[in-house]
Each structure stands twice: as C-alpha cells, then as structure tokens.
Amino acid sequence: MPASLLSILYLVVVCAPMALAVLFGPPARSLWNELATGLGLTGLAIILVEFVLSGRFRVISGRMGMDVTMRMHQLLARAATVMILLHPFLYRGPHRYRHGQTPPGSEALDFGFAGLWPGILAWLLLGAVMVMALQRDALYRHEIWRFFHGVMALALAGFGVLHALRAGRYSEAPQLAWLWIGLFAIAVLSLAWVYLAKPLYKLAHPWTVTGVTPLADRIWELRLAPNGHKGLRYKPGHFAWISLGRSAFSLNENPFSIASAPAADGTELRFVIKELGDFTNRIGQITPGTRAYVDAPFGALTLDRHPSAEGIALVAGGVGIAPMLSHLRQLKADGDPRPRTLFYGNRETAQIACGPELDAMAQAGDLDLVHVLSDPPKGWTGEAGFVTQALLLRHLPPEALTRWVFVLCGPPPMLEAVETALMEMGVPSRNILLEQFSYD
Ligand SMILES: Cc1cc2nc3c(=O)[nH]c(=O)nc-3n(C[C@H](O)[C@H](O)[C@H](O)COP(=O)(O)OP(=O)(O)OC[C@H]3O[C@@H](n4cnc5c(N)ncnc54)[C@H](O)[C@@H]3O)c2cc1C
C-alpha cells in the first residue's frame, strides 16, 4: 500500500469519531462544549491508532521507514496529549443532568462518578506515559521503559474508551460506540501481535551466533545462522530486531541493520555493531553457539522502488556503513554494472569498518570510495571535514543529481545536513532514501 494511501486511511480513522458524532449524534451545543468534545474524540482516536504505529507492522514501516513511523508515533502522541489534557477544561455551561436524562440539544454533561472515574484515570495515565516517554533515556533501561510504556498505554486506552462509552454524549450512538470497541480491539490485537504472536514465531525459528569479530575501534561484526529453518527473506537495506541469549518473549531486543547480502552470504546474517550502551558494550563477550532470535525484515532503505536509477550514491556516517555494506555486497554479487560511489564519514581511521573489503571493491573498479575524516591523521591525502555540498559535487558526475538514487544512513545531524545539501543541488526528494539509527 503506498504511503499516500496509508496517510489517507489514517486521517479517515482519526476523523471517523467526529464524523459519526455529527451524523448520528444529538444536536450541537455551544462552541466551547463542541470543541471540548471534539478534542476528546479525536485525541482518543489518535491514541488508539498509536498502537498500530508502534513500528512493528511492515505494511506501515516498510513504506514510510521505521524512523519516520516512530517520529509520527511520537508527534501524534504529543498532539493527542495536548487535546486530551485540554478536553475537560473547555466545557462550559450547566452540568446538572444525569447520564441518560440529557435532553437533546441541551448543554448537559454527565458528571456522574461512573462515567468520570475512567476519564480521570486515563487523563492521569496519559500524563505519566508522556513524561516517562520524554525521560526514557535519562531514567530507565530501554526494556523497562518499553514494558511500562505498553502496559500503561493499554490501560489508558481502556479507561479512555470506558469513559467515552459511559460519559460521552455522542458515544451513546451505537455507530460511535462500536467504533470505539473496534479501535480498542485493534489496539489489543496489535500488542498481542508484537508480544505474543511474534515471539511464538521466533521460538519456532531460532538462530545461532556463529561468530563475533572486531572490525574497528569498538565496532564488531556479529554473524547469525538459522537453526533448523531456511532463514530470512530480506533485501539489502533492511534491518532486524535481534535478541541474544534471551527468551523469545524477552523485551530485550535491539534494532540493527543487516550488513550481509542474500546473494553473497546465503542464509547467514551479518551485522556491524558499535558499542554504545548496556547491550552493545557486551557484544564482544557473546560466544559462538549462543541462541539468538530475529524479528525482520523492516525498514525502507531498500532499492527495489528505484529500478531505473542509473547509479547509486551511498552516504554513511560511522556505523551507518552497515546497510551500505549490504547494498555493495549484493550489487557486487549480482554483477550490477551501475556506477556507485560511497561517501564514508568517520572521525578517524581507526573507526573505519571493513576497510580492506571496501578497498578491494574500489581496486576492482566496483566502487568509487571516498573516505571523509573529521579528525584526519598527519599526511592524510583524502577528504577531511564533513560531507558537504562541495565535497559531493567534487566526486559525483553531473547526471547523478537527477538520475541516481541516494542512500543515506548515519547520525541525525549528518543526515539532515546531507539531505539539505542534496535538495539544494536539485536532487528530487523521491531519489533520497534515509534512515537514522535513533528515534529521538
Ligand atoms: C533502524 C535502526 C537500525 C540500527 N542499526 C544499527 C547498526 O547496524 N549498527 C549499530 O551499531 N547500531 C544500530 N542501531 C542503533 C542500535 O539499535 C542502538 O545503538 C542499540 O540498540 C543501543 O543499545 P544499548 O543497550 O547498547 O544502548 P543504550 O544505552 O540502552 O541505548 C543507547 C541508545 O539506543 C537506543 N536504544 C536502546 N535500545 C533500543 C531498542 N531496543 N530500540 C530502539 N532504540 C534503542 C536508546 O534509546 C538510546 O538512544 C540502529 C538503530 C535503529 C533504530
């Protein structure tokens, strides 16, 4: 399904409660009351759809990119939070009628306790979920945060729906009541898919660590082989959630780009992993034979939607080299004749991963290799500094700007700078694919 269709579907779903309220609900009240209700209805719909935007559905993240999906998840959650936090404060007018006694078109609201308490709980939980999400890196281990985020989000969605059904003036219409129940069921099924169905599938399709080797300064290669199954169908540019030495139901999963290529590595998966935190810092201690689980493939950094690109420019920052290796290995194994240039940015030479393999590709004429070091050693004759517009223009043929596809992966500031440079150089945005390794 194209991304534009997904966006339209999204808008239809989150606007559906308002539409049903207008079509099937009682007559409208004062502007403030309608605004308060409208914010509540739309905010709740956004929250319920957030479960589907959790990133684990390929039909969504495969089209939009995992980082875009996650940023949408975060931005929309913030919008819904503002709507729902404002919702109770905007009501105006008499509140003297009980639920079920509301005269059509009156200003009445149900302030009875049965309708109110789930709303108060949902409102408080939403504030707590938002504060925890904003502070997640500072306060908790990622897995602990992920657990509480899921449980609390489900509770707040449940209380929110209960509040709408009990206290909502418009939700008395069966059409809207069923929509809430349907959206809540989808939210529950989304969580069951991620935390139950996927682990069960992984349990039946385990992997084994076949090697962990150092590639560069604090950068490792991890190799996995399928254990009793045919392996994974993936494309270069995809990434996987992996867990090592844990239960298939563990929340300790981390995302890593696949650096191997199906045509070059067969069923074996290779990853390039940089030490960063509690999981990656221990990667060098993982021993061959360790049980692994893989949830994949994800991501939108694949070239399949650019078959007519006449050349490929790859721009990698640091460990952003991982998906580029996958592309380069596949292109080489396929004997793809198209020209390709790799801009590989690092601080210093010690950080260059797979240097000999890249040099061999360059010497064989398969690749124009441009190393860019921000802190080059004495006597360095290559490019120094950062990947800028001038640097790109020095190494790319003029036709690349309109006829090549550009694949970008690296730290967010670098991606932003290179994307802006490319757009200013006239590269159409549809020819730029990018993925960042963080959702912040
Ligand atoms: C799509 C994608 C592809 C990636 N590919 C690679 C790769 O090929 N090589 C590589 O070295 N790194 C890659 N990363 C980054 C890698 O996932 C993190 O460095 C790693 O998860 C950090 O885990 P940690 O426990 O060692 O560090 P922590 O100190 O726990 O976390 C460091 C940072 O990573 C984030 N993080 C931690 N755990 C997770 C998680 N389970 N899911 C999402 N973010 C998390 C945290 O929010 C924090 O910002 C990729 C990230 C993404 C999103």
Ligand as a Chemical Component Dictionary entry (heavy atoms), coordinates in Angstrom:
data_LIG
# 
_chem_comp.id                   LIG 
_chem_comp.type                 NON-POLYMER 
_chem_comp.pdbx_formal_charge   0 
_chem_comp.three_letter_code    LIG 
# 
loop_
_chem_comp_atom.comp_id 
_chem_comp_atom.atom_id 
_chem_comp_atom.alt_atom_id 
_chem_comp_atom.type_symbol 
_chem_comp_atom.charge 
_chem_comp_atom.model_Cartn_x 
_chem_comp_atom.model_Cartn_y 
_chem_comp_atom.model_Cartn_z 
_chem_comp_atom.pdbx_ordinal 
LIG C1  C1  C 0 16.591 1.180  12.416 1  
LIG C2  C2  C 0 17.839 1.114  13.245 2  
LIG C3  C3  C 0 18.943 0.450  12.750 3  
LIG C4  C4  C 0 20.109 0.406  13.514 4  
LIG N1  N1  N 0 21.204 -0.241 13.008 5  
LIG C5  C5  C 0 22.340 -0.275 13.724 6  
LIG C6  C6  C 0 23.505 -0.948 13.220 7  
LIG O1  O1  O 0 23.513 -1.506 12.127 8  
LIG N2  N2  N 0 24.618 -0.946 13.999 9  
LIG C7  C7  C 0 24.642 -0.336 15.233 10 
LIG O2  O2  O 0 25.674 -0.375 15.890 11 
LIG N3  N3  N 0 23.569 0.321  15.722 12 
LIG C8  C8  C 0 22.408 0.349  15.010 13 
LIG N4  N4  N 0 21.313 0.977  15.530 14 
LIG C9  C9  C 0 21.403 1.577  16.862 15 
LIG C10 C10 C 0 21.256 0.474  17.918 16 
LIG O3  O3  O 0 19.971 -0.071 17.875 17 
LIG C11 C11 C 0 21.484 1.056  19.301 18 
LIG O4  O4  O 0 22.785 1.565  19.343 19 
LIG C12 C12 C 0 21.368 -0.032 20.346 20 
LIG O5  O5  O 0 20.060 -0.515 20.397 21 
LIG C13 C13 C 0 21.795 0.546  21.693 22 
LIG O6  O6  O 0 21.522 -0.386 22.686 23 
LIG P1  P1  P 0 22.332 -0.384 24.052 24 
LIG O7  O7  O 0 21.540 -1.163 25.036 25 
LIG O8  O8  O 0 23.720 -0.829 23.827 26 
LIG O9  O9  O 0 22.435 1.138  24.416 27 
LIG P2  P2  P 0 21.534 2.037  25.358 28 
LIG O10 O10 O 0 22.432 2.873  26.197 29 
LIG O11 O11 O 0 20.478 1.237  26.023 30 
LIG O12 O12 O 0 20.838 2.973  24.310 31 
LIG C14 C14 C 0 21.553 3.880  23.515 32 
LIG C15 C15 C 0 20.571 4.496  22.532 33 
LIG O13 O13 O 0 19.935 3.456  21.765 34 
LIG C16 C16 C 0 18.506 3.497  21.950 35 
LIG N5  N5  N 0 18.027 2.132  22.143 36 
LIG C17 C17 C 0 18.402 1.273  23.097 37 
LIG N6  N6  N 0 17.729 0.126  22.984 38 
LIG C18 C18 C 0 16.892 0.290  21.946 39 
LIG C19 C19 C 0 15.895 -0.505 21.344 40 
LIG N7  N7  N 0 15.615 -1.718 21.804 41 
LIG N8  N8  N 0 15.219 0.013  20.297 42 
LIG C20 C20 C 0 15.471 1.237  19.831 43 
LIG N9  N9  N 0 16.395 2.046  20.347 44 
LIG C21 C21 C 0 17.087 1.580  21.395 45 
LIG C22 C22 C 0 18.265 4.281  23.218 46 
LIG O14 O14 O 0 17.018 4.965  23.171 47 
LIG C23 C23 C 0 19.429 5.246  23.236 48 
LIG O15 O15 O 0 19.126 6.387  22.469 49 
LIG C24 C24 C 0 20.154 1.029  14.783 50 
LIG C25 C25 C 0 19.027 1.678  15.284 51 
LIG C26 C26 C 0 17.885 1.720  14.524 52 
LIG C27 C27 C 0 16.687 2.422  15.075 53 
# 
loop_
_chem_comp_bond.comp_id 
_chem_comp_bond.atom_id_1 
_chem_comp_bond.atom_id_2 
_chem_comp_bond.value_order 
_chem_comp_bond.pdbx_ordinal 
LIG C1  C2  SING 1  
LIG C2  C3  SING 2  
LIG C2  C26 DOUB 3  
LIG C3  C4  DOUB 4  
LIG C4  N1  SING 5  
LIG C4  C24 SING 6  
LIG N1  C5  DOUB 7  
LIG C5  C6  SING 8  
LIG C5  C8  SING 9  
LIG C6  O1  DOUB 10 
LIG C6  N2  SING 11 
LIG N2  C7  SING 12 
LIG C7  O2  DOUB 13 
LIG C7  N3  SING 14 
LIG N3  C8  DOUB 15 
LIG C8  N4  SING 16 
LIG N4  C9  SING 17 
LIG N4  C24 SING 18 
LIG C9  C10 SING 19 
LIG C10 O3  SING 20 
LIG C10 C11 SING 21 
LIG C11 O4  SING 22 
LIG C11 C12 SING 23 
LIG C12 O5  SING 24 
LIG C12 C13 SING 25 
LIG C13 O6  SING 26 
LIG O6  P1  SING 27 
LIG P1  O7  DOUB 28 
LIG P1  O8  SING 29 
LIG P1  O9  SING 30 
LIG O9  P2  SING 31 
LIG P2  O10 DOUB 32 
LIG P2  O11 SING 33 
LIG P2  O12 SING 34 
LIG O12 C14 SING 35 
LIG C14 C15 SING 36 
LIG C15 O13 SING 37 
LIG C15 C23 SING 38 
LIG O13 C16 SING 39 
LIG C16 N5  SING 40 
LIG C16 C22 SING 41 
LIG N5  C17 SING 42 
LIG N5  C21 SING 43 
LIG C17 N6  DOUB 44 
LIG N6  C18 SING 45 
LIG C18 C19 SING 46 
LIG C18 C21 DOUB 47 
LIG C19 N7  SING 48 
LIG C19 N8  DOUB 49 
LIG N8  C20 SING 50 
LIG C20 N9  DOUB 51 
LIG N9  C21 SING 52 
LIG C22 O14 SING 53 
LIG C22 C23 SING 54 
LIG C23 O15 SING 55 
LIG C24 C25 DOUB 56 
LIG C25 C26 SING 57 
LIG C26 C27 SING 58 
# 
